[in-house]
Amino acid sequence: MSSPSPLEGVAPHIRSLLTTLHKQSTTQESAITDADFESQTFDDVMRDKFIALNEDKSQYLYQLCRIINAKTVVEAGTSFGVSTIYLALAVSANVAATGGTGRVIATENEPTKAAKAREHWAQCGDVVTDVIDLREGDLRETLKSDIEAVDLLLLDIWTPMALPTLKLILPHMRYGAVVVADNTIAAAEKYKELLDFMRDPGSGFVNMTMPFSNGLEVSAYLPRQ
């Protein structure tokens, strides 16, 4: 028996949009070959590519945000804004259920991707756009200020930026906050600095690699009090 979707209560037009976007992402990703990297750097190849977080991972991310009642989320690496939609839907649902205010702080360094992300969010409506704070540019600058207590950090970014981003957000993370990093099995070597840092016994993190395709690291911040 297949698992029910945690998005069953989400508006049909948003679910339909997400299905379309995931199909586009899968098609684009499957078209990338090793030959693409022979004459271009990784950044150049991926600069205009529409590669979203896998659909099953995105739904898990939504469910995780609902479980921990996340209302302040930071997304490092927004790209075309697909995973941001899931985060925004979860934050909006949490605010509706338990009150308060919510915000998804999204980050993107490529202007063309940021513009396309805004288009996707606009198609969803206020339930998504009202809670997104998109910060364009180098996140090492854009995340220096105006950060509340963070409930969840998503690291879906160029791997050399993962640990610097975590260290930037760490002072703002509440006890019990969650860090999610994508592709930690497939890109284990590239994530080595991040994983070594989080898996150090004194880091305060409790870590688990979830059995999704290519791996998904889920770490709870539980420093000794």
N, C-alpha and C positions, 0 to 999 in steps of 0.2 A: 504494500500500500504506500503510495507516495505521500510525502509530508504536505499538510495544508500550508498555504501561504500566510505569513503574518500580515500581509497587505490586504486581506480580504475586506477590511473596512475602509480602504482607501478609494477615492473617487475613480470610477471606471476610466475616465479620460487620462488620468495620471498613470494607472496601471498599463493602459494601452501604449502610452508614450514610452514608458520604461521598457516594455517588451520590444518596441521598435528600436530603441537606442541600443539595447543589448545585442540585438541581431546585427545592427550596423557595426558595433564594436567587434563582434566575433568575425564578421566578414573581413574587416580591415586587418585584424590581427593575423588571420590565417593567410593573408596575402603577403605578409612580411617574410622575406627569406634571408638566409645568411649572406647572399650576394649584395643585399642592400647595405650591409655594413662594411663591404670591402673598400669602398671609396668615400664613405661618409662616417662621421662619428655617430655614436649612439644618440646624442642630443639632436643632431641634424636629421637623422632618420625619423626620430619620434616626434619632432617638433610639431608636425601637422597631423599626426596620426590620432585617430579616434579610438583609443584603447581605454575601456572602462573596467572598473572592478567587476569581476564575474557576478552573474546574477545571484547565484546561491550565496556567495560571500556578502553581497549587498543586502540580501534579505536577512542573513544572520546578523549583520551589522545593525539593521533596523531593530530586530528583536532584542539584541544586546542593549541598545539605547533605551528601549522600553523597559527592560528588566531593571536597569540601574537608575531609571527615571532621570536620564541625562537631559540637562537643560542648557548647559554650555559645552559646546563641542568645538574642537579645532581640527580642521582638515588640512593637512600638509600635502598639497598636490591635487588641486581641484580638477584640472584638465577640462573636459567638456561638461563637467557638472553633474554626471549621472549619480555617482555615489552621494553627492551633496543632496540630491533630491531625497534619498532614503534618510539621510541624517536629519534633514529639515522636517520631513514628515513625522519622524519619531519625536523630535523635540517639540513640534507643534502639538502632537497628541499628548505628550507628557504635561505640557502647560495647560492644555484643556482639561486634563484629568485631575491635576493636583495644584493648579494655580501657579502664580509667579510669572516670571518672564523667561524667554528662551532665546538663544542665539547660536547659530552655526557660523563660526569664523572660518571662512574659506580663503585659500591662498592660491594664487596663480601668477606665474611670471611671464607667461606668453599672452600678449594682448588679444590675439586672434582666438585663442582657446577661451579666454575670459568672456569675450563677446558672445561666443557660441553658447557658453554655459548660461549666460543671462537669458538668451533666447529660449533655451530649454526650460529654465525656471519659470519664465513668463508664461509658457504654455501650461504650467501646472496651476498657476494662480496664487492668491494671497497666502494660502496655507503653507506654501514653500517660500515665496519671495519675502514675506514679512519677517522671517527669522534669519535670513542669510545676510551676513556682513562680509562681502567679498573684498579682500585686500590684494590689490594688484602690485606686482613688483617682487623684489627679493624678500622672502619671508624673514630673513635675518634682520631686516629693518622693519617690515610691516607688523611683526609680532612682538616688537619691543615694548609696546604700551597698550593700554585699554584691554586688558585680559582679566576676566573675573575668574573665580574658582572653577577650574576645568574638570568636567566629569569624564570626558573621553577625548583621546587624541588619536586620529587616524593618520598613519604614515604610509602614504601611497605615492612616493616621491622618488626622485633620483637618489639612489642609495647613499652616496657620500653626504647627502644632506640630512639623512635620517637621525643620526646621533646629535648633530648640532641643533636640530629642531627639538628633539626631546629635551636636551639640556636647557633650551630657551624656555620651554613650557613647564618644565619640572617644578620650578618654584611656585607655580600657580595651580598645581594639581592637588585636588582634595584627597584626603585619605579614602581609599577605595576606588579612586579613578582608574580608568582602563586605557591601556595603549594597545592599538591594533596595528600590526605591520603586515603588509601583503607580500606574498612570494618568498617567504623566509626559508623554504626548503630549496626551491629552484635557484634562489640567489643567496644561498647561505654564506658563501665566501664574501660576497659584496656587502652583506649585512653583518660581517664578523664583529666590527667595532661596536655596533649597536647591541648585538646579542650578547657579546662579552660583558658589556656595561650592565645590561638589565639582568643578566644571569649571575652576576657577582653576588655572593651571599650578603654583602652589606648594602646592596642597592635599594632595598626596600620593595623590590618587585617579586611577585610570584608569577611564574611564567608557564605557559602551555602552548605547544604547537598544535593547532587544530588540523584535522585530516582533510582539509580542502585541497583541491588541485594546486600544486606548487607550494602549498603551505600557507598558513595564516597564523601569525604569532599573536596571542592574546595574553596580555600581562596586566595584573592588578597591582596597583601601587598601595602597598600595605607596610609602610615603614614602622619600625619599632617605636612605640610611643614612650 
